[in-house]
């Protein structure tokens, strides 16, 4: 639905002005760029953490007590 909304907006702009215009990007310092990239990396790594695999078949939960 979001992509359809963007497409409708773009077609509307194209029919009004005859061209597509991109928003003006604000000037960013190197520190701001670095913190945004680092924050994105932290979020992505949060999704990439290892998950426990399936339990081993026939494993003894209390080894040495048999």
N, CA, C and O atoms as a printed pandas DataFrame, in Angstrom:
     atom_number atom_name residue_name chain_id  residue_number  x_coord  y_coord  z_coord
0              1         N          UNK        A               1    0.819   -1.189    0.000
1              2        CA          UNK        A               1    0.000    0.000    0.000
2              3         C          UNK        A               1    0.864    1.255    0.000
3              4         O          UNK        A               1    0.539    2.250   -0.647
4              5         N          UNK        A               2    1.966    1.188    0.734
5              6        CA          UNK        A               2    2.834    2.361    0.803
6              7         C          UNK        A               2    3.416    2.692   -0.568
7              8         O          UNK        A               2    3.478    3.860   -0.953
8              9         N          UNK        A               3    3.841    1.672   -1.298
9             10        CA          UNK        A               3    4.398    1.912   -2.632
10            11         C          UNK        A               3    3.350    2.460   -3.584
11            12         O          UNK        A               3    3.655    3.304   -4.427
12            13         N          UNK        A               4    2.112    1.986   -3.456
13            14        CA          UNK        A               4    1.026    2.507   -4.299
14            15         C          UNK        A               4    0.800    3.982   -3.983
15            16         O          UNK        A               4    0.602    4.791   -4.890
16            17         N          UNK        A               5    0.830    4.329   -2.707
17            18        CA          UNK        A               5    0.670    5.732   -2.322
18            19         C          UNK        A               5    1.772    6.608   -2.881
19            20         O          UNK        A               5    1.505    7.705   -3.373
20            21         N          UNK        A               6    3.025    6.131   -2.810
21            22        CA          UNK        A               6    4.132    6.891   -3.387
22            23         C          UNK        A               6    3.980    7.024   -4.896
23            24         O          UNK        A               6    4.256    8.086   -5.453
24            25         N          UNK        A               7    3.545    5.963   -5.559
25            26        CA          UNK        A               7    3.373    6.006   -7.011
26            27         C          UNK        A               7    2.288    7.013   -7.390
27            28         O          UNK        A               7    2.460    7.774   -8.342
28            29         N          UNK        A               8    1.185    7.025   -6.663
29            30        CA          UNK        A               8    0.109    7.996   -6.948
30            31         C          UNK        A               8    0.617    9.413   -6.743
31            32         O          UNK        A               8    0.326   10.301   -7.545
32            33         N          UNK        A               9    1.373    9.631   -5.678
33            34        CA          UNK        A               9    1.936   10.966   -5.418
34            35         C          UNK        A               9    2.864   11.386   -6.555
35            36         O          UNK        A               9    2.796   12.522   -7.026
36            37         N          UNK        A              10    3.733   10.472   -6.999
37            38        CA          UNK        A              10    4.673   10.794   -8.071
38            39         C          UNK        A              10    3.950   11.107   -9.377
39            40         O          UNK        A              10    4.319   12.046  -10.081
40            41         N          UNK        A              11    2.934   10.334   -9.700
41            42        CA          UNK        A              11    2.180   10.586  -10.931
42            43         C          UNK        A              11    1.480   11.937  -10.843
43            44         O          UNK        A              11    1.427   12.674  -11.827
44            45         N          UNK        A              12    0.945   12.264   -9.674
45            46        CA          UNK        A              12    0.285   13.556   -9.481
46            47         C          UNK        A              12    1.277   14.701   -9.675
47            48         O          UNK        A              12    0.966   15.681  -10.353
48            49         N          UNK        A              13    2.472   14.583   -9.083
49            50        CA          UNK        A              13    3.501   15.619   -9.246
50            51         C          UNK        A              13    3.949   15.732  -10.702
51            52         O          UNK        A              13    4.153   16.831  -11.219
52            53         N          UNK        A              14    4.096   14.595  -11.343
53            54        CA          UNK        A              14    4.536   14.593  -12.733
54            55         C          UNK        A              14    3.510   15.262  -13.636
55            56         O          UNK        A              14    3.878   15.972  -14.571
56            57         N          UNK        A              15    2.226   15.042  -13.364
57            58        CA          UNK        A              15    1.201   15.674  -14.195
58            59         C          UNK        A              15    1.078   17.173  -13.909
59            60         O          UNK        A              15    0.711   17.940  -14.800
60            61         N          UNK        A              16    1.381   17.603  -12.673
61            62        CA          UNK        A              16    1.291   19.030  -12.331
62            63         C          UNK        A              16    2.474   19.826  -12.859
63            64         O          UNK        A              16    2.292   20.890  -13.452
64            65         N          UNK        A              17    3.684   19.318  -12.649
65            66        CA          UNK        A              17    4.877   20.098  -12.966
66            67         C          UNK        A              17    5.597   19.625  -14.221
67            68         O          UNK        A              17    6.412   20.364  -14.773
68            69         N          UNK        A              18    5.320   18.426  -14.679
69            70        CA          UNK        A              18    6.010   17.897  -15.849
70            71         C          UNK        A              18    7.349   17.265  -15.526
71            72         O          UNK        A              18    8.060   16.814  -16.424
72            73         N          UNK        A              19    7.697   17.230  -14.251
73            74        CA          UNK        A              19    8.950   16.586  -13.856
74            75         C          UNK        A              19    8.839   16.151  -12.404
75            76         O          UNK        A              19    7.997   16.644  -11.653
76            77         N          UNK        A              20    9.700   15.222  -12.026
77            78        CA          UNK        A              20    9.762   14.783  -10.642
78            79         C          UNK        A              20   10.860   15.561   -9.929
79            80         O          UNK        A              20   11.971   15.681  -10.445
80            81         N          UNK        A              21   10.563   16.078   -8.772
81            82        CA          UNK        A              21   11.551   16.823   -8.003
82            83         C          UNK        A              21   11.894   16.055   -6.736
83            84         O          UNK        A              21   11.015   15.488   -6.088
84            85         N          UNK        A              22   13.157   16.040   -6.393
85            86        CA          UNK        A              22   13.614   15.398   -5.169
86            87         C          UNK        A              22   13.613   16.421   -4.034
87            88         O          UNK        A              22   13.814   17.611   -4.279
88            89         N          UNK        A              23   13.391   15.982   -2.810
89            90        CA          UNK        A              23   13.435   16.928   -1.697
90            91         C          UNK        A              23   14.848   17.452   -1.497
91            92         O          UNK        A              23   15.820   16.775   -1.831
92            93         N          UNK        A              24   14.960   18.645   -0.956
93            94        CA          UNK        A              24   16.258   19.252   -0.693
94            95         C          UNK        A              24   16.853   18.575    0.542
95            96         O          UNK        A              24   16.224   18.512    1.598
96            97         N          UNK        A              25   18.055   18.080    0.388
97            98        CA          UNK        A              25   18.720   17.408    1.499
98            99         C          UNK        A              25   19.456   18.447    2.346
99           100         O          UNK        A              25   20.170   19.291    1.805
100          101         N          UNK        A              26   19.288   18.391    3.663
101          102        CA          UNK        A              26   20.019   19.336    4.512
102          103         C          UNK        A              26   21.501   18.995    4.554
103          104         O          UNK        A              26   21.892   17.843    4.371
104          105         N          UNK        A              27   22.307   20.000    4.793
105          106        CA          UNK        A              27   23.750   19.773    4.922
106          107         C          UNK        A              27   24.006   19.015    6.219
107          108         O          UNK        A              27   23.441   19.350    7.260
108          109         N          UNK        A              28   24.844   18.010    6.157
109          110        CA          UNK        A              28   25.181   17.204    7.330
110          111         C          UNK        A              28   26.680   17.276    7.577
111          112         O          UNK        A              28   27.479   17.293    6.640
112          113         N          UNK        A              29   27.048   17.317    8.854
113          114        CA          UNK        A              29   28.468   17.281    9.188
114          115         C          UNK        A              29   28.945   15.829    9.143
115          116         O          UNK        A              29   28.140   14.899    9.106
116          117         N          UNK        A              30   30.248   15.655    9.148
117          118        CA          UNK        A              30   30.796   14.298    9.126
118          119         C          UNK        A              30   30.373   13.533   10.385
119          120         O          UNK        A              30   30.134   12.328   10.321
120          121         N          UNK        A              31   30.280   14.223   11.530
121          122        CA          UNK        A              31   29.880   13.580   12.774
122          123         C          UNK        A              31   28.448   13.051   12.670
123          124         O          UNK        A              31   28.172   11.931   13.100
124          125         N          UNK        A              32   27.529   13.854   12.099
125          126        CA          UNK        A              32   26.143   13.405   11.939
126          127         C          UNK        A              32   26.059   12.187   11.027
127          128         O          UNK        A              32   25.322   11.243   11.312
128          129         N          UNK        A              33   26.808   12.206    9.939
129          130        CA          UNK        A              33   26.813   11.073    9.013
130          131         C          UNK        A              33   27.359    9.833    9.710
131          132         O          UNK        A              33   26.803    8.745    9.564
132          133         N          UNK        A              34   28.444    9.988   10.465
133          134        CA          UNK        A              34   29.039    8.862   11.171
134          135         C          UNK        A              34   28.073    8.269   12.194
135          136         O          UNK        A              34   27.958    7.047   12.299
136          137         N          UNK        A              35   27.378    9.121   12.946
137          138        CA          UNK        A              35   26.452    8.598   13.953
138          139         C          UNK        A              35   25.252    7.916   13.311
139          140         O          UNK        A              35   24.748    6.934   13.855
140          141         N          UNK        A              36   24.783    8.406   12.172
141          142        CA          UNK        A              36   23.662    7.743   11.493
142          143         C          UNK        A              36   24.080    6.369   10.961
143          144         O          UNK        A              36   23.326    5.403   11.078
144          145         N          UNK        A              37   25.265    6.281   10.383
145          146        CA          UNK        A              37   25.752    5.003    9.867
146          147         C          UNK        A              37   25.982    4.022   11.015
147          148         O          UNK        A              37   25.641    2.845   10.901
148          149         N          UNK        A              38   26.557    4.498   12.119
149          150        CA          UNK        A              38   26.804    3.624   13.268
150          151         C          UNK        A              38   25.483    3.140   13.870
151          152         O          UNK        A              38   25.368    1.970   14.237
152          153         N          UNK        A              39   24.498    4.011   13.973
153          154        CA          UNK        A              39   23.198    3.611   14.497
154          155         C          UNK        A              39   22.523    2.585   13.614
155          156         O          UNK        A              39   21.913    1.636   14.108
156          157         N          UNK        A              40   22.629    2.770   12.309
157          158        CA          UNK        A              40   22.065    1.796   11.378
158          159         C          UNK        A              40   22.764    0.447   11.533
159          160         O          UNK        A              40   22.114   -0.597   11.507
160          161         N          UNK        A              41   24.070    0.468   11.692
161          162        CA          UNK        A              41   24.821   -0.772   11.877
162          163         C          UNK        A              41   24.391   -1.489   13.156
163          164         O          UNK        A              41   24.255   -2.712   13.163
164          165         N          UNK        A              42   24.179   -0.746   14.225
165          166        CA          UNK        A              42   23.754   -1.357   15.493
166          167         C          UNK        A              42   22.395   -2.025   15.328
167          168         O          UNK        A              42   22.186   -3.138   15.811
168          169         N          UNK        A              43   21.475   -1.357   14.652
169          170        CA          UNK        A              43   20.143   -1.929   14.453
170          171         C          UNK        A              43   20.213   -3.183   13.601
171          172         O          UNK        A              43   19.581   -4.189   13.925
172          173         N          UNK        A              44   20.971   -3.136   12.519
173          174        CA          UNK        A              44   21.079   -4.300   11.632
174          175         C          UNK        A              44   21.730   -5.459   12.367
175          176         O          UNK        A              44   21.285   -6.598   12.221
176          177         N          UNK        A              45   22.768   -5.204   13.150
177          178        CA          UNK        A              45   23.427   -6.276   13.885
178          179         C          UNK        A              45   22.492   -6.870   14.932
179          180         O          UNK        A              45   22.616   -8.049   15.264
180          181         N          UNK        A              46   21.569   -6.088   15.453
181          182        CA          UNK        A              46   20.590   -6.615   16.388
182          183         C          UNK        A              46   19.707   -7.663   15.751
183          184         O          UNK        A              46   19.292   -8.613   16.414
184          185         N          UNK        A              47   19.415   -7.504   14.478
185          186        CA          UNK        A              47   18.609   -8.492   13.776
186          187         C          UNK        A              47   19.430   -9.698   13.350
187          188         O          UNK        A              47   18.863  -10.749   13.051
188          189         N          UNK        A              48   20.732   -9.575   13.315
189          190        CA          UNK        A              48   21.606  -10.647   12.830
190          191         C          UNK        A              48   22.215  -11.464   13.955
191          192         O          UNK        A              48   23.145  -12.231   13.708
192          193         N          UNK        A              49   21.723  -11.328   15.191
193          194        CA          UNK        A              49   22.300  -12.097   16.291
194          195         C          UNK        A              49   21.987  -13.577   16.099
195          196         O          UNK        A              49   20.924  -13.923   15.583
196          197         N          UNK        A              50   22.892  -14.444   16.504
197          198        CA          UNK        A              50   22.641  -15.882   16.336
198          199         C          UNK        A              50   21.483  -16.339   17.224
199          200         O          UNK        A              50   21.300  -15.854   18.340
200          201         N          UNK        A              51   20.728  -17.261   16.706
201          202        CA          UNK        A              51   19.607  -17.825   17.441
202          203         C          UNK        A              51   19.935  -19.265   17.785
203          204         O          UNK        A              51   20.639  -19.936   17.030
204          205         N          UNK        A              52   19.437  -19.749   18.911
205          206        CA          UNK        A              52   19.737  -21.144   19.246
206          207         C          UNK        A              52   19.125  -22.093   18.230
207          208         O          UNK        A              52   18.001  -21.892   17.771
208          209         N          UNK        A              53   19.863  -23.108   17.890
209          210        CA          UNK        A              53   19.389  -24.087   16.921
210          211         C          UNK        A              53   18.436  -25.073   17.566
211          212         O          UNK        A              53   18.117  -24.954   18.749
212          213         N          UNK        A              54   17.987  -26.034   16.799
213          214        CA          UNK        A              54   17.083  -27.046   17.356
214          215         C          UNK        A              54   17.821  -27.892   18.381
215          216         O          UNK        A              54   19.036  -28.061   18.277
216          217         N          UNK        A              55   17.116  -28.426   19.365
217          218        CA          UNK        A              55   17.800  -29.256   20.368
218          219         C          UNK        A              55   18.360  -30.517   19.727
219          220         O          UNK        A              55   17.814  -31.042   18.757
220          221         N          UNK        A              56   19.445  -30.977   20.287
221          222        CA          UNK        A              56   20.061  -32.199   19.765
222          223         C          UNK        A              56   19.178  -33.386   20.104
223          224         O          UNK        A              56   18.659  -33.480   21.216
224          225         N          UNK        A              57   19.007  -34.287   19.158
225          226        CA          UNK        A              57   18.221  -35.488   19.404
226          227         C          UNK        A              57   18.988  -36.438   20.310
227          228         O          UNK        A              57   20.201  -36.597   20.166
228          229         N          UNK        A              58   18.300  -37.056   21.222
229          230        CA          UNK        A              58   18.861  -38.063   22.117
230          231         C          UNK        A              58   19.984  -37.514   22.984
231          232         O          UNK        A              58   20.906  -38.253   23.329
232          233         N          UNK        A              59   19.929  -36.261   23.338
233          234        CA          UNK        A              59   20.960  -35.719   24.220
234          235         C          UNK        A              59   20.561  -35.963   25.665
235          236         O          UNK        A              59   19.380  -35.898   26.008
236          237         N          UNK        A              60   21.507  -36.234   26.479
237          238        CA          UNK        A              60   21.262  -36.492   27.896
238          239         C          UNK        A              60   21.299  -35.147   28.635
239          240         O          UNK        A              60   22.348  -34.505   28.684
240          241         N          UNK        A              61   20.159  -34.711   29.212
241          242        CA          UNK        A              61   20.166  -33.416   29.874
242          243         C          UNK        A              61   20.995  -33.408   31.156
243          244         O          UNK        A              61   21.412  -32.344   31.615
244          245         N          UNK        A              62   21.236  -34.583   31.735
245          246        CA          UNK        A              62   22.018  -34.666   32.966
246          247         C          UNK        A              62   23.147  -35.682   32.773
247          248         O          UNK        A              62   23.052  -36.807   33.263
248          249         N          UNK        A              63   24.204  -35.300   32.071
249          250        CA          UNK        A              63   25.278  -36.261   31.817
250          251         C          UNK        A              63   25.965  -36.665   33.118
251          252         O          UNK        A              63   26.181  -35.837   34.002
252          253         N          UNK        A              64   26.303  -37.940   33.221
253          254        CA          UNK        A              64   27.007  -38.455   34.380
254          255         C          UNK        A              64   26.092  -38.979   35.475
255          256         O          UNK        A              64   26.585  -39.560   36.442
256          257         N          UNK        A              65   24.764  -38.798   35.364
257          258        CA          UNK        A              65   23.859  -39.284   36.395
258          259         C          UNK        A              65   23.252  -40.634   36.068
259          260         O          UNK        A              65   22.515  -41.191   36.882
260          261         N          UNK        A              66   23.541  -41.166   34.905
261          262        CA          UNK        A              66   22.953  -42.448   34.501
262          263         C          UNK        A              66   23.621  -43.597   35.190
263          264         O          UNK        A              66   23.252  -44.750   34.967
